[in-house]
Structures are given as C-alpha cells and as structure tokens.
C-alpha cells in the first residue's frame, strides 16, 4: 500500500511546478520587451551622441 503522505505530496509538487512555470513565462513576456526597448533606446542615444564626439 502506498504511503498516503507521498500520495498527497505528488500533486502539490506538480501544481507547484506548473505555477512556477507559468510565473516564469509571464515574467519573460513582461521583462523581455521592456529590456529590448531599453537596449534600443540606449543604442539610439549612443548613435546620436557619437557623431558629436567624433567632430
């Protein structure tokens, strides 16, 4: 006969794994576009400053 403690623990581990995966995906969807915008703005700023420095 299986241990009842293990039988209760397994579904909670599965649910916890699914929730953490969902949280990771949500954070990736939120953070990646913001990071890309920040990098793009930084590169534009550097490109706009560089000609003034060279001249």
Beta strands, then each sheet from edge to edge (+ up, - down):
end
